Amino acid sequence: QSPSPLSAGHRIFLNLEIAFKELHSDRNLFEECVYLYYFQRPAEIQGDSIKIQKIDSKIALENLLVLIDVLQPHKIIFVSSKAHEDFLQNTTESEREKLPYVGSVPHPSASSWWNRKSPKYGLKGQSATGKEKFLRIMKPKI
């Protein structure tokens, strides 16, 4: 049996769920979304960041595109700047225009930017935390 995505060892999922509950206290994020690890293999050293090879980028993008085709999501949110940057480097603007919304936020457990303000995550010159950006992306449009 696989561990719950909200167990103590999976802080990334817990932080995302806690943030989502601020918008939807009666709903569970991981009952409404699909998540996957963009790179389809672990880092060379446990706890370290993956050293991306061309094959990693190729397989990650192919896998994501198949899932998008099958699942037809409304939004794609990268919670890793490394994965998001790799995605951007391996797709063209015209390819991305055919996709639903694609955004990114800093890693909810490995980046201090999840809770620290930066103009990078805000709008119109205002600073925001990565969590605030996530909430802005997830907030329903009225």
ChimeraX attribute file (.defattr): number of C-alpha atoms within 10 A of each C-alpha:
attribute: neighborCount
match mode: 1-to-1
recipient: residues
	/A:1	3
	/A:2	4
	/A:3	9
	/A:4	10
	/A:5	14
	/A:6	16
	/A:7	11
	/A:8	11
	/A:9	11
	/A:10	13
	/A:11	15
	/A:12	17
	/A:13	20
	/A:14	18
	/A:15	17
	/A:16	20
	/A:17	19
	/A:18	16
	/A:19	19
	/A:20	20
	/A:21	15
	/A:22	11
	/A:23	14
	/A:24	14
	/A:25	11
	/A:26	7
	/A:27	12
	/A:28	13
	/A:29	16
	/A:30	14
	/A:31	7
	/A:32	8
	/A:33	10
	/A:34	11
	/A:35	11
	/A:36	10
	/A:37	13
	/A:38	21
	/A:39	21
	/A:40	12
	/A:41	12
	/A:42	13
	/A:43	13
	/A:44	11
	/A:45	9
	/A:46	8
	/A:47	8
	/A:48	9
	/A:49	11
	/A:50	16
	/A:51	10
	/A:52	15
	/A:53	8
	/A:54	9
	/A:55	10
	/A:56	17
	/A:57	19
	/A:58	14
	/A:59	15
	/A:60	19
	/A:61	19
	/A:62	12
	/A:63	15
	/A:64	17
	/A:65	13
	/A:66	11
	/A:67	14
	/A:68	16
	/A:69	10
	/A:70	9
	/A:71	10
	/A:72	11
	/A:73	14
	/A:74	10
	/A:75	15
	/A:76	18
	/A:77	15
	/A:78	21
	/A:79	23
	/A:80	18
	/A:81	14
	/A:82	16
	/A:83	20
	/A:84	19
	/A:85	12
	/A:86	19
	/A:87	19
	/A:88	11
	/A:89	11
	/A:90	14
	/A:91	11
	/A:92	10
	/A:93	10
	/A:94	8
	/A:95	9
	/A:96	13
	/A:97	10
	/A:98	8
	/A:99	16
	/A:100	13
	/A:101	13
	/A:102	14
	/A:103	14
	/A:104	19
	/A:105	23
	/A:106	23
	/A:107	20
	/A:108	22
	/A:109	17
	/A:110	11
	/A:111	15
	/A:112	13
	/A:113	19
	/A:114	23
	/A:115	15
	/A:116	14
	/A:117	18
	/A:118	15
	/A:119	12
	/A:120	15
	/A:121	23
	/A:122	16
	/A:123	10
	/A:124	6
	/A:125	10
	/A:126	11
	/A:127	16
	/A:128	19
	/A:129	21
	/A:130	26
	/A:131	24
	/A:132	19
	/A:133	22
	/A:134	22
	/A:135	17
	/A:136	14
	/A:137	18
	/A:138	15
	/A:139	13
	/A:140	8
	/A:141	6
	/A:142	3
